[in-house]
Amino acid sequence: MFCGVLTLTNSVCSCSTSLYDSKRPIKLQARSSATPRFQCSNSSPDMHLTSEKFQNDGSMTGGAYDFERSTISLTNRSMSSAKKVTLVRHGLSSWNEESRVQGSSNLSILTETGVRQAERCRKALANIYFDQCFSSPISRAKSTAEVIWQGREEPLVFLDSLKEAHLFFLEGMKNVDAKERYPKEYTTWREDPANFYVNGVYPIRRIWATAREAWREILLSPGENFLVVTHKSMLRALICIAVGIPPERFRAIDMNNGGISVFNFNKRGEAMLQSLNMTAHMYSDHFYIY
């Protein structure tokens, strides 16, 4: 099974289902002239969609065609081209399995189940060409990225700005124990995370700042199609910032282990969320083409 969208210009194209060739993106093969032709209502027969426009034919599905000024710029300057960013949460970790608070600790490692989830992500994304892969250097995310990126030529890029939120004394504690030992702090973390603080430090407000930094580092890098592997809280921050949701609504978005989300950015660095927390590949041989 596969899931995805195709960019159309003058003729309908078919997607090859062969696995990704590390040197080339997937090829689109034009069908015979008997295939019906589609044309956008505001374009001439000879004019291709520009990179400034949303590069999917929304007329087929009711999807948005353009998203100019739909959100604020994450780069504060023009980019050389429109870009696409795919976000992936790391696979199941040992502390996920034990219901412990993870935070920025490097002691929680990828489990065997987590490795299998990462392999499913690799297969699901095998037909998509990525210019670069950015990852948190923390073990569980780093190991996930290494599995997903197998067979690709470019080296992995590890960014400190993609690290998970630092949760101080809660890190490593089982949730049930943290709730019993630090009832006030734990309840604030769970129910009002934007106002959870330790010694004057607000982890969620801080991660909002580092997530903005991460977006700039990623979007201003050479290339047009990027893969990012990181953690749940960081992913929440990245997504919320991109669509204009404040840290007070931090828990309005969830991300599963191995969940995949996709953003499109125009040249001004304005974002459109294309897909959120896709997990079909976790339960089948689903693969994506977009």
SULPEKA-V956356 format. One line per field, one symbol per residue. ss: DSSP state (h for helix, s for strand, l for the rest). psi: psi as a letter, one per 40 degrees, with the letter a starting at -180 (. if undefined). burial: # if it has 9 or more other C-alpha atoms within 8 Angstrom, else .. A space follows every 50 residues. Layout:
BEGIN
ss: ???
psi: ???
burial: ???
END
This chain:
BEGIN
ss: lsssllllllllssslllllsllslllsssllllllllllllllllllll lllllllhhhllllllllllllllllllllllssssssslllshhhhlls lllllllllslhhhhhhhhhhhhhlllllllsssslllhhhhhhhhhhll llllllsslhhhlllllhhhlllshhhhhhhlhhhhhhhhhlhhhllsll slhhhhhhhhhhhhhhhhhlllllsssssslhhhhhhhhhhhhlllhhhh hhlllllllsssssslllllsssssssslhhhllllsssl
psi: iihaiihicdihiihieiihhdeiiiihhhiieehiiihidfiidehihi edihfigeddeeiidifhfdiihedeiiidiiihhhhhiiihiddddefi hdaeieehihidddddddddddddedehhhdihhiiehddddddddddeh eidiiihhhdeeiiihfbedheiidddddddgdddddddddfddehihfe hhdddddddddddddddddeiiiehihhhaidddddddddddefhidefd eehihiheihihiihadeeiihhdihfhedeeeafhiih.
burial: .....#.######.#....#.#..##....#......##........... #.######......#.#...#####...#.################...# #####..####.#####################################. .....#.##.#######..######..##...#..####..#####.... .#######.#######.##....#########.#####.####.#.#..# ....###################.#.###.##..#####.
END
